[in-house]
């Protein structure tokens, strides 16, 4: 009985092996050799050129910029100043007893988050009150004309010369506690303007019900200010907090004594903050046909023309594009300097038409189908888009359908600020134009080194 069982098992195994050997290639044997799938690897040339922005990108940022800086690498100059409103908290209130409703100290404070250039460079700024309302629902761009919002015939409220680094602070204090030492620009204002605001709280408390009421109240600073750069060169500061501070004396009922109080109106995300940028000498870069540029803020993008017609031409027309890789290499700086522009860290590859049709105005983000986001790789000095196959397929499909536009095969490389939610997945939630002082010179251009796209496709042999 035991013998019989073993014999049966061996016979069964032999049958299975025999079956595998005779049927394993059954499908291939039945198919004509000419129908086998072929995988193709090809490279195609890509055309690139610098794309002038014209100082005009959407100025959607909670950071304001102030200063003037000449880049030692490119010789270009960036100048910036800004307009801003002040937010009024809905729970705004003053103590019941303010001595004489008078302001004892009125001040503007601009807190510096970061800067590029020499912190000892001297600048002169003037502060003007805005006469025209900035619409919180409107889109403002970096070529905003401040003269549309303030009276140029009026004298400024205050003017000040300053350096970004406060030289009244001893170096021993500055560098011993660098992390907690925040540089700021403080400007004294006429106390009587602050007193008008305090007195209005008594007579018209509805002015302070919310930001809308405050901005329409006609009180000093309620429509905002224009911080105008009058002169100076050598640095640009990014300012993350703008405050209007009003001090006053009042009677503290709890401690039964006179004391000092402080009212603050700050520039926040709820109100308009519009930085104006002016770029100079960009023609020097735009006329360079041996490379292309990425320069921000509001300077130059790189335009890329993808060889879609060539990829899908002739016998390749019915190929399936599985992968398409684009690599843009950055040239190293020629000039070594302590004061030079940084490197744009995030580049958005976006169709030209999508950019012109309001991609940023619509709060859109990259979808890995017609727009792609990548990060600068310092180890290879490159920006890499690992697979833009969907984009190529979309472009070719539009051409076949007859819906392709004049710019159907063109994309832009745009420096952006990528905002993520901070979760474990680090999900991208928002894209803004990059306002950092940065620049990259890329391989390419009409007469420069070749840029190529690597394409892997599959096709059925006929």
C-alpha positions as CSV (number, residue, x, y, z in Angstrom):
1,X,0.0,0.0,0.0
2,X,2.9,2.3,0.9
3,X,4.6,1.5,-2.4
4,X,1.5,2.2,-4.4
5,X,1.1,5.7,-2.8
6,X,4.7,6.7,-3.5
7,X,4.4,5.5,-7.1
8,X,1.2,7.5,-7.6
9,X,2.8,10.7,-6.2
10,X,5.8,10.4,-8.5
11,X,3.6,9.8,-11.5
12,X,1.6,12.9,-10.7
13,X,4.8,15.1,-10.3
14,X,6.1,13.8,-13.7
15,X,2.8,14.7,-15.3
16,X,2.9,18.2,-13.9
17,X,6.4,18.8,-15.0
18,X,5.6,17.5,-18.4
19,X,2.6,19.8,-18.6
20,X,4.7,22.8,-17.6
21,X,7.3,22.0,-20.3
22,X,4.8,21.7,-23.1
23,X,2.5,24.7,-22.2
24,X,4.8,27.3,-20.7
25,X,5.4,29.0,-24.1
26,X,2.1,28.1,-25.6
27,X,0.9,31.7,-25.8
28,X,4.2,32.9,-27.5
29,X,4.3,29.9,-29.8
30,X,0.8,30.8,-31.1
31,X,1.7,34.5,-31.6
32,X,3.4,35.5,-34.8
33,X,7.0,36.7,-34.0
34,X,6.2,40.1,-35.6
35,X,3.6,40.9,-32.9
36,X,6.1,40.9,-30.0
37,X,6.3,44.0,-27.8
38,X,9.5,46.1,-28.3
39,X,10.9,48.5,-25.6
40,X,12.6,51.6,-27.0
41,X,15.0,54.0,-25.3
42,X,15.6,57.3,-27.2
43,X,16.8,60.8,-26.4
44,X,15.6,63.9,-28.1
45,X,16.8,67.5,-28.0
46,X,14.9,70.1,-26.0
47,X,14.9,73.8,-26.8
48,X,15.2,76.2,-24.0
49,X,15.3,80.0,-23.6
50,X,15.1,82.6,-20.9
51,X,11.5,84.0,-20.4
52,X,11.2,87.6,-19.1
53,X,8.6,88.0,-16.4
54,X,8.5,91.8,-16.7
55,X,8.5,92.5,-12.9
56,X,5.0,91.2,-12.7
57,X,4.1,88.1,-10.7
58,X,1.3,87.6,-8.2
59,X,2.3,89.2,-4.9
60,X,0.6,86.8,-2.6
61,X,2.8,86.6,0.4
62,X,2.8,87.4,4.1
63,X,6.4,88.6,3.9
64,X,7.3,92.2,2.8
65,X,10.6,93.1,1.3
66,X,12.7,96.2,1.6
67,X,16.0,97.3,0.2
68,X,18.2,97.4,-2.9
69,X,20.9,94.8,-3.9
70,X,23.3,94.4,-6.8
71,X,24.2,90.8,-7.5
72,X,28.0,90.5,-7.9
73,X,27.6,87.4,-10.1
74,X,25.2,88.8,-12.8
75,X,25.4,92.6,-12.3
76,X,21.6,92.8,-12.0
77,X,19.9,94.9,-9.4
78,X,16.8,94.2,-7.4
79,X,14.9,97.0,-5.6
80,X,11.9,96.6,-3.3
81,X,9.6,98.5,-1.1
82,X,6.0,97.7,0.0
83,X,2.4,98.7,0.8
84,X,0.6,97.1,3.7
85,X,-2.6,97.3,5.6
86,X,-3.1,96.7,9.4
87,X,-5.5,94.2,10.8
88,X,-7.9,95.1,13.6
89,X,-8.8,92.3,16.0
90,X,-12.5,91.7,16.4
91,X,-12.2,91.7,20.1
92,X,-10.3,95.0,20.1
93,X,-10.8,96.9,23.4
94,X,-9.1,99.6,25.4
95,X,-9.1,100.0,29.2
96,X,-12.0,102.0,30.5
97,X,-9.9,104.8,31.8
98,X,-7.2,106.1,29.5
99,X,-5.6,109.3,30.8
100,X,-6.7,112.1,28.6
101,X,-7.2,109.6,25.7
102,X,-3.7,110.6,24.7
103,X,-1.0,108.6,23.0
104,X,2.4,108.8,24.8
105,X,4.3,107.0,22.1
106,X,3.4,106.1,18.5
107,X,5.7,103.9,16.5
108,X,6.1,101.6,13.5
109,X,8.2,98.5,13.9
110,X,9.4,96.2,11.1
111,X,10.8,92.9,12.3
112,X,13.5,91.4,10.0
113,X,13.2,87.7,9.4
114,X,16.2,87.4,7.1
115,X,18.3,89.5,4.6
116,X,20.8,89.2,1.8
117,X,23.8,91.5,1.4
118,X,25.6,93.7,3.9
119,X,23.7,94.4,7.1
120,X,25.7,97.6,7.6
121,X,24.5,99.2,4.3
122,X,22.6,102.4,4.9
123,X,19.1,103.1,3.7
124,X,16.6,105.9,3.8
125,X,12.9,105.2,3.9
126,X,9.8,107.4,4.0
127,X,6.3,106.4,5.3
128,X,3.2,107.7,3.6
129,X,-0.4,107.1,4.6
130,X,-2.5,105.5,1.9
131,X,-5.5,107.5,0.6
132,X,-7.0,104.8,-1.5
133,X,-8.3,101.5,-0.3
134,X,-6.5,98.2,-1.1
135,X,-9.1,95.6,-1.9
136,X,-8.5,92.4,0.1
137,X,-10.4,90.4,-2.6
138,X,-8.2,91.7,-5.4
139,X,-5.0,90.2,-6.8
140,X,-1.9,92.5,-6.6
141,X,1.2,92.1,-8.6
142,X,4.9,92.9,-8.0
143,X,4.8,95.8,-10.5
144,X,2.1,97.6,-8.4
145,X,2.2,101.4,-8.8
146,X,2.2,103.0,-5.3
147,X,1.3,106.4,-6.7
148,X,-2.3,105.0,-7.3
149,X,-2.7,104.7,-3.5
150,X,-1.1,107.7,-1.9
151,X,-1.0,111.4,-2.4
152,X,2.5,112.2,-3.9
153,X,2.1,115.9,-3.1
154,X,1.9,115.3,0.6
155,X,4.9,115.1,2.8
156,X,5.8,111.7,4.4
157,X,4.6,111.1,8.0
158,X,8.2,110.2,8.9
159,X,11.5,109.5,7.3
160,X,14.5,107.6,8.7
161,X,18.0,106.5,7.8
162,X,18.9,103.0,9.1
163,X,21.0,99.9,8.8
164,X,19.6,96.4,8.9
165,X,21.8,95.6,11.8
166,X,21.2,97.7,14.9
167,X,24.7,99.1,15.8
168,X,23.5,100.3,19.2
169,X,23.5,96.7,20.3
170,X,27.0,95.6,21.4
171,X,28.4,92.7,19.4
172,X,29.0,90.8,22.7
173,X,25.2,90.8,23.2
174,X,24.3,90.3,19.6
175,X,26.4,87.1,19.1
176,X,26.1,85.6,22.6
177,X,22.4,85.2,22.1
178,X,22.0,85.3,18.3
179,X,18.9,83.0,18.2
180,X,16.8,85.3,20.4
181,X,18.1,88.6,19.0
182,X,15.6,89.9,16.5
183,X,16.6,92.9,14.3
184,X,14.0,95.4,13.6
185,X,13.5,98.9,12.1
186,X,11.7,101.3,14.5
187,X,10.2,104.5,13.2
188,X,8.7,107.2,15.5
189,X,5.4,108.7,14.5
190,X,3.6,111.9,15.7
191,X,1.8,111.1,18.9
192,X,-1.2,113.2,17.9
193,X,-2.0,110.6,15.2
194,X,-2.1,107.9,17.8
195,X,-4.3,110.1,20.0
196,X,-6.9,110.4,17.2
197,X,-7.2,106.7,17.2
198,X,-7.6,106.4,21.0
199,X,-10.2,109.1,21.1
200,X,-12.2,107.6,18.2
201,X,-12.5,104.4,20.3
202,X,-14.6,106.4,22.8
203,X,-16.8,108.2,20.3
204,X,-17.1,105.6,17.5
205,X,-16.4,102.1,18.9
206,X,-18.0,100.6,15.8
207,X,-14.8,101.6,13.9
208,X,-13.0,98.8,15.7
209,X,-15.5,96.1,15.3
210,X,-13.5,94.4,12.6
211,X,-10.9,95.0,9.9
212,X,-13.4,96.1,7.3
213,X,-14.9,98.8,9.6
214,X,-11.4,99.9,10.7
215,X,-10.1,100.3,7.1
216,X,-13.1,102.4,6.2
217,X,-13.0,104.6,9.3
218,X,-10.8,107.3,7.9
219,X,-8.6,107.2,10.9
220,X,-4.8,107.6,10.7
221,X,-3.2,104.4,9.2
222,X,-6.6,102.7,8.8
223,X,-6.1,102.3,5.0
224,X,-2.5,101.3,5.4
225,X,0.9,102.7,4.6
226,X,3.5,102.8,1.8
227,X,7.0,102.2,3.0
228,X,9.0,103.9,0.2
229,X,12.7,103.2,-0.3
230,X,14.3,106.6,-1.0
231,X,18.0,105.7,-1.3
232,X,20.6,103.1,-0.4
233,X,22.1,99.9,-1.8
234,X,23.7,96.7,-0.6
235,X,21.0,94.6,1.0
236,X,17.4,93.4,0.9
237,X,15.5,92.5,4.0
238,X,12.5,90.1,4.3
239,X,10.1,91.5,6.9
240,X,7.7,89.0,8.5
241,X,6.0,91.3,11.0
242,X,4.9,95.0,10.5
243,X,3.4,96.6,13.6
244,X,1.7,99.9,14.4
245,X,2.3,100.4,18.2
246,X,0.4,103.0,20.3
247,X,1.4,103.5,23.9
248,X,-0.8,105.2,26.5
249,X,-1.3,105.8,30.2
250,X,-4.2,104.4,32.1
251,X,-5.4,103.6,35.6
252,X,-5.1,100.0,36.5
253,X,-8.1,99.2,38.7
254,X,-6.7,95.9,39.9
255,X,-3.4,97.3,41.1
256,X,-4.8,100.7,41.9
257,X,-2.1,102.6,40.0
258,X,-1.3,104.4,36.8
259,X,0.5,102.2,34.2
260,X,1.5,102.0,30.6
261,X,-0.7,100.2,28.0
262,X,0.0,99.2,24.4
263,X,-2.2,98.8,21.4
264,X,-0.9,96.9,18.4
265,X,-2.3,96.8,14.8
266,X,-0.3,94.3,12.8
267,X,0.0,93.3,9.1
268,X,-1.4,89.8,8.9
269,X,-2.6,87.3,6.3
270,X,-6.1,88.8,6.6
271,X,-5.0,92.1,5.0
272,X,-3.1,93.1,1.9
273,X,0.7,93.1,1.9
274,X,2.0,94.0,-1.6
275,X,5.7,94.3,-2.3
276,X,6.9,96.1,-5.3
277,X,10.0,94.8,-7.1
278,X,12.1,96.5,-9.8
279,X,14.7,94.5,-11.6
280,X,17.5,96.3,-13.5
281,X,20.0,95.0,-16.1
282,X,18.1,91.8,-16.9
283,X,18.8,92.4,-20.6
284,X,22.3,91.2,-20.0
285,X,21.0,87.8,-19.0
286,X,18.2,87.7,-21.6
287,X,20.6,88.3,-24.4
288,X,22.8,85.4,-23.4
289,X,22.1,82.5,-25.8
290,X,24.6,80.1,-24.3
291,X,22.5,79.4,-21.2
292,X,19.1,80.2,-19.6
293,X,18.3,81.8,-16.3
294,X,16.0,81.3,-13.3
295,X,16.0,84.6,-11.4
296,X,13.7,85.6,-8.6
297,X,11.8,87.4,-7.4
298,X,9.8,88.5,-10.4
299,X,12.7,88.3,-12.8
300,X,13.2,85.5,-15.3
301,X,11.8,82.0,-15.9
302,X,13.1,79.4,-18.3
303,X,10.9,78.4,-21.2
304,X,11.2,74.8,-22.5
305,X,9.8,73.6,-25.9
306,X,9.3,69.8,-25.7
307,X,9.9,67.8,-28.9
308,X,6.5,66.1,-29.0
309,X,6.2,66.0,-32.8
310,X,9.5,64.2,-33.0
311,X,8.7,61.8,-30.2
312,X,5.5,60.6,-31.9
313,X,6.5,60.9,-35.5
314,X,6.2,58.2,-38.2
315,X,6.4,54.6,-36.9
316,X,6.5,55.9,-33.3
317,X,3.0,57.5,-33.6
318,X,1.3,54.7,-31.8
319,X,4.0,54.1,-29.1
320,X,3.1,54.1,-25.5
321,X,5.3,56.5,-23.5
322,X,6.2,54.8,-20.3
323,X,8.7,57.2,-18.9
324,X,10.2,60.6,-19.9
325,X,13.0,62.2,-17.8
326,X,14.1,65.8,-17.9
327,X,17.3,67.0,-16.2
328,X,18.3,70.7,-16.0
329,X,21.9,71.3,-14.9
330,X,22.9,74.4,-13.0
331,X,26.2,76.2,-13.7
332,X,28.3,77.0,-10.7
333,X,28.9,80.7,-9.9
334,X,32.0,82.2,-11.4
335,X,32.4,84.8,-8.6
336,X,33.0,83.9,-5.0
337,X,31.4,86.5,-2.7
338,X,30.0,86.6,0.8
339,X,27.2,88.7,-0.6
340,X,25.5,86.8,-3.4
341,X,22.1,85.5,-4.4
342,X,21.0,82.1,-3.2
343,X,19.8,79.1,-5.3
344,X,16.1,78.6,-6.1
345,X,15.2,75.5,-4.2
346,X,11.8,74.5,-5.8
347,X,11.0,74.6,-9.5
348,X,7.5,74.1,-10.9
349,X,7.3,72.8,-14.5
350,X,4.1,74.3,-15.8
351,X,2.5,74.6,-19.2
352,X,2.9,78.1,-20.5
353,X,-0.9,78.4,-21.2
354,X,-1.7,77.3,-17.7
355,X,0.5,80.0,-16.3
356,X,-1.0,82.7,-18.6
357,X,-4.5,81.5,-17.7
358,X,-4.1,82.1,-13.9
359,X,-2.6,79.0,-12.4
360,X,-1.4,80.9,-9.3
361,X,-4.5,83.2,-9.1
362,X,-6.7,80.0,-8.9
363,X,-4.6,78.6,-6.0
364,X,-3.7,75.5,-8.0
365,X,-0.9,73.1,-7.2
366,X,1.1,70.6,-9.2
367,X,-0.8,67.5,-10.3
368,X,2.0,65.3,-11.8
369,X,0.0,65.2,-15.1
370,X,0.4,68.6,-16.6
371,X,2.5,70.3,-13.9
372,X,5.4,68.9,-11.8
373,X,7.4,70.1,-8.8
374,X,11.0,69.3,-8.1
375,X,13.7,70.3,-5.7
376,X,17.3,71.4,-6.3
377,X,19.8,68.5,-5.8
378,X,23.0,70.1,-4.5
379,X,24.9,66.8,-4.8
380,X,24.4,66.8,-8.6
381,X,23.8,70.5,-9.1
382,X,20.5,69.6,-11.0
383,X,16.8,69.9,-11.1
384,X,15.3,66.6,-12.2
385,X,11.8,65.7,-13.4
386,X,11.8,61.9,-13.3
387,X,8.7,61.2,-15.4
388,X,6.7,63.7,-17.5
389,X,5.2,61.0,-19.7
390,X,1.6,62.0,-18.9
391,X,2.4,65.6,-20.1
392,X,3.8,64.3,-23.4
393,X,0.7,62.1,-24.0
394,X,-1.6,65.0,-23.1
395,X,0.1,67.4,-25.5
396,X,0.0,64.8,-28.4
397,X,-3.6,64.0,-27.7
398,X,-4.5,67.7,-28.0
399,X,-2.8,67.9,-31.3
400,X,-4.6,64.9,-32.7
401,X,-8.0,66.3,-31.5
402,X,-7.3,69.7,-33.0
403,X,-7.5,71.5,-29.7
404,X,-3.8,72.4,-29.5
405,X,-3.0,76.1,-29.0
406,X,0.0,78.1,-30.2
407,X,1.8,77.3,-27.0
408,X,0.8,73.6,-26.9
409,X,4.3,72.2,-26.6
410,X,5.8,74.9,-24.3
411,X,6.3,74.8,-20.5
412,X,7.9,77.1,-18.0
413,X,10.3,76.4,-15.2
414,X,9.1,78.7,-12.4
415,X,10.7,79.2,-8.9
416,X,8.1,78.6,-6.2
417,X,7.6,78.5,-2.5
418,X,6.1,75.1,-1.7
419,X,3.9,75.2,1.4
420,X,3.2,71.8,3.1
421,X,0.8,70.8,5.9
422,X,3.5,69.6,8.2
423,X,1.8,66.2,8.6
424,X,3.6,62.8,8.4
425,X,2.8,62.7,4.7
426,X,4.0,66.3,4.2
427,X,1.3,67.0,1.8
428,X,1.7,70.0,-0.6
429,X,-1.1,72.5,0.1
430,X,-0.1,75.7,-1.6
431,X,2.3,77.2,-4.2
432,X,3.4,80.8,-4.2
433,X,5.9,82.6,-6.4
434,X,9.4,82.4,-4.8
435,X,10.3,85.8,-3.5
436,X,13.7,84.8,-2.1
437,X,16.7,86.6,-3.6
438,X,18.1,83.8,-5.7
439,X,19.3,82.9,-9.2
440,X,20.4,79.9,-11.3
441,X,22.1,79.8,-14.7
442,X,21.1,76.6,-16.5
443,X,22.7,74.6,-19.3
444,X,20.8,75.2,-22.5
445,X,19.9,78.2,-24.7
446,X,19.8,78.6,-28.4
447,X,23.6,78.3,-28.8
448,X,24.5,76.5,-25.5
449,X,25.1,72.9,-24.5
450,X,22.3,70.5,-25.5
451,X,19.5,69.6,-23.2
452,X,17.7,66.4,-23.8
453,X,14.7,64.3,-22.7
454,X,15.1,60.6,-22.2
455,X,12.1,58.6,-23.3
456,X,11.3,55.0,-22.8
457,X,8.4,53.7,-24.9
458,X,6.8,50.4,-25.9
459,X,5.4,49.4,-29.2
460,X,4.0,46.3,-31.0
461,X,5.9,45.1,-34.0
462,X,3.8,44.9,-37.1
